[in-house]
Amino acid sequence: MNAYSNSSVLQLQLLLQLGDRLRHLRKSQGLSTVEMASHLGISRATLRAVEAGDPTPSLGTYLKVISALGILGDFALLADDAMRSVTSSTAAAGTSRDAPLARIVVSADTTRHRIQDLRSLALHEEAVRRVRAEPALIQQAQAVLQKWLNAGDQRSASLWVEWKDILEHRKWRKALGRTHRAQELRQASPMTAVLPPEVRKRILQEVRELKEGVVLEIVGRSRQ
């Protein structure tokens, strides 16, 4: 396993890419969201969440969509424990060491809008995770928000009022969604106030590395 595979930013990017692929496949097959959702017995909102790479839908729901689009075999390769690397006559043959079968480069869309939203989404997912683990942290975000509201800047007033409701009632999905409104909320958010400087620095570094491309290895065990 690559050390970077533990990166929350990488995991987020892979979900986003999976959602993009599923959406493109559906469109290439001439299926509307209404047709696909009806066929699978799920709501359009759930299908849109899957195609946005949202982690909220269950793995079973993702598998329904993957199967309907005819790419279940791709997932089967991952799930099949019998997938092994081919033995060779090299010195490593016959050992139980993991041997790379392939290397994949994962990179983020470097257009300004996409990379900014990836960074913002990663920061907010970490902030929400910390608040859920330590609810008292929410007071820091509320203090920052109240300061902004007192300043009376009307340009972001409606977003800040919405944030007041999100913080009070813990409506995290509104801010962590993949909708345009969720993106706007993240741009006017007080949530990063709960993150220690070293955590923000780590996430920003992971985003920078992802822009350059992160190499992941697919491994299998050589047969004894």
C-alpha positions in Angstrom: 0.0 0.0 0.0 1.3 3.5 -0.8 1.6 5.8 2.2 -0.3 8.4 0.3 -3.3 6.0 0.0 -4.3 7.1 3.5 -4.7 10.7 2.3 -8.3 11.9 2.7 -7.7 14.2 -0.3 -6.8 11.3 -2.5 -9.8 9.3 -1.4 -12.0 12.3 -2.0 -10.6 12.8 -5.5 -11.1 9.1 -6.4 -14.8 9.3 -5.4 -15.2 12.5 -7.5 -13.6 10.7 -10.5 -15.7 7.6 -10.0 -18.8 9.8 -10.0 -17.7 11.6 -13.2 -17.1 8.3 -14.9 -20.5 6.9 -14.0 -22.3 10.1 -15.2 -20.4 10.0 -18.5 -21.2 6.3 -19.0 -24.9 6.9 -18.3 -25.0 9.8 -20.8 -23.1 7.8 -23.4 -25.7 5.1 -23.2 -28.5 7.6 -23.8 -30.0 7.1 -20.3 -31.7 10.0 -18.5 -31.5 10.3 -14.7 -35.2 9.5 -14.5 -34.8 6.3 -16.5 -31.7 5.2 -14.6 -33.2 6.0 -11.2 -36.5 4.3 -12.0 -34.7 1.2 -13.3 -32.6 0.9 -10.2 -35.4 1.7 -7.7 -33.6 4.7 -6.2 -34.4 8.4 -6.2 -33.0 10.9 -8.7 -31.4 12.7 -5.7 -29.6 9.5 -4.7 -28.4 8.9 -8.3 -27.2 12.5 -8.5 -25.3 12.0 -5.3 -23.6 8.9 -6.7 -22.7 10.7 -9.9 -21.2 13.5 -7.8 -19.0 11.1 -5.9 -20.8 11.8 -2.7 -19.8 9.3 0.1 -23.3 9.4 1.6 -24.9 6.7 -0.7 -24.1 3.1 0.5 -21.6 0.9 -1.3 -24.6 -1.2 -2.3 -26.1 1.7 -4.1 -22.9 2.4 -5.9 -22.7 -1.2 -7.0 -26.3 -1.0 -8.4 -25.3 1.9 -10.6 -22.0 0.2 -11.6 -23.8 -3.0 -12.5 -26.5 -1.3 -14.5 -23.8 0.5 -16.5 -22.0 -2.7 -17.3 -18.7 -2.2 -15.5 -19.2 -4.6 -12.6 -16.3 -6.6 -13.9 -14.0 -3.7 -13.0 -15.1 -3.9 -9.4 -14.8 -7.7 -9.4 -11.1 -7.4 -10.2 -10.7 -5.4 -6.9 -12.9 -7.8 -4.9 -11.4 -11.0 -6.3 -8.9 -12.4 -3.8 -7.7 -14.9 -6.5 -6.1 -12.1 -8.5 -2.4 -12.8 -8.3 0.7 -11.6 -10.0 2.2 -14.1 -12.4 5.2 -16.0 -11.1 8.5 -15.5 -12.8 12.0 -17.0 -12.8 13.4 -14.0 -11.0 14.8 -14.1 -7.6 11.6 -12.7 -6.2 9.6 -15.6 -7.6 8.2 -18.0 -5.1 8.2 -15.5 -2.3 5.2 -14.0 -0.6 6.2 -10.4 -1.1 3.8 -8.0 -2.8 4.7 -7.3 -6.3 3.4 -4.4 -8.3 1.0 -5.4 -11.1 0.4 -1.9 -12.4 1.0 1.8 -11.5 -1.7 4.3 -11.8 -1.2 8.1 -11.7 -4.1 9.9 -10.0 -4.3 13.7 -10.4 -6.8 16.4 -9.8 -8.4 18.6 -12.4 -6.1 21.6 -12.3 -8.7 24.1 -13.6 -9.0 26.8 -11.0 -12.6 26.1 -10.1 -12.2 22.4 -9.6 -9.0 22.5 -7.6 -10.4 25.2 -5.3 -13.5 23.2 -4.6 -11.5 20.0 -4.0 -9.4 21.9 -1.5 -12.4 23.5 0.2 -14.3 20.2 0.3 -11.4 18.4 1.9 -11.0 21.1 4.5 -14.7 21.0 5.4 -14.9 17.2 5.6 -12.0 17.3 8.1 -13.6 20.2 10.0 -16.9 18.3 10.3 -15.1 15.1 11.4 -13.4 17.0 14.2 -16.6 18.7 15.3 -18.4 15.4 15.5 -15.6 14.0 17.6 -15.4 17.1 19.8 -18.7 19.1 19.7 -17.3 22.0 21.8 -15.2 23.0 18.7 -18.3 24.3 17.1 -18.2 27.3 19.3 -15.1 28.5 17.5 -17.0 28.5 14.2 -20.0 30.2 15.7 -17.8 33.0 17.2 -16.2 33.7 13.8 -19.6 33.6 12.1 -21.1 36.0 14.6 -18.2 38.4 14.1 -18.9 38.4 10.3 -22.7 38.9 10.9 -21.9 41.9 13.1 -19.8 43.4 10.4 -22.9 43.7 8.3 -21.4 42.8 4.9 -24.5 42.2 2.8 -22.7 40.3 -0.1 -22.5 37.1 2.0 -25.3 37.8 4.4 -27.7 35.1 3.1 -25.0 32.5 3.2 -24.0 33.4 6.7 -27.6 33.2 7.9 -27.8 29.8 6.4 -24.5 28.8 8.1 -26.0 29.9 11.4 -28.8 27.3 10.9 -26.3 24.7 9.8 -24.1 25.1 12.9 -27.1 25.3 15.3 -28.8 22.2 13.9 -25.7 20.3 12.7 -26.9 20.1 9.1 -23.6 19.1 7.7 -24.8 17.6 4.5 -25.9 21.0 3.3 -22.2 22.1 3.4 -20.6 18.8 2.3 -22.9 18.3 -0.7 -21.8 18.4 -4.4 -24.4 21.0 -5.3 -23.7 24.6 -6.5 -25.3 25.9 -3.3 -23.0 23.7 -1.2 -20.0 25.2 -3.1 -21.2 28.7 -2.3 -21.6 27.8 1.3 -18.1 26.5 1.5 -16.8 29.7 0.0 -18.4 31.7 2.8 -17.7 29.3 5.6 -16.5 29.7 9.2 -15.7 26.0 9.6 -12.0 26.2 8.9 -11.6 28.0 12.2 -11.8 24.7 14.0 -8.8 23.3 12.1 -5.3 23.5 13.7 -2.8 25.2 11.4 -0.8 22.0 11.0 -3.9 20.2 9.7 -4.7 22.9 7.2 -1.1 22.8 6.1 -1.3 19.0 5.6 -4.4 19.1 3.5 -3.2 22.0 1.4 0.1 20.0 0.8 -1.9 16.9 -0.2 -3.9 19.0 -2.7 -0.7 20.4 -4.2 0.8 16.9 -4.5 -2.4 15.7 -6.2 -2.1 18.5 -8.8 1.3 17.0 -9.8 0.0 13.5 -9.8 0.2 10.7 -7.2 1.4 7.2 -8.2 -0.6 4.3 -6.8 0.5 0.7 -7.2 -1.8 -2.2 -7.7 -0.2 -5.2 -6.0 -0.8 -8.9 -5.9 1.0 -11.7 -4.0 3.3 -14.1 -5.9 2.2 -17.7 -5.5 4.2 -19.9 -3.2 
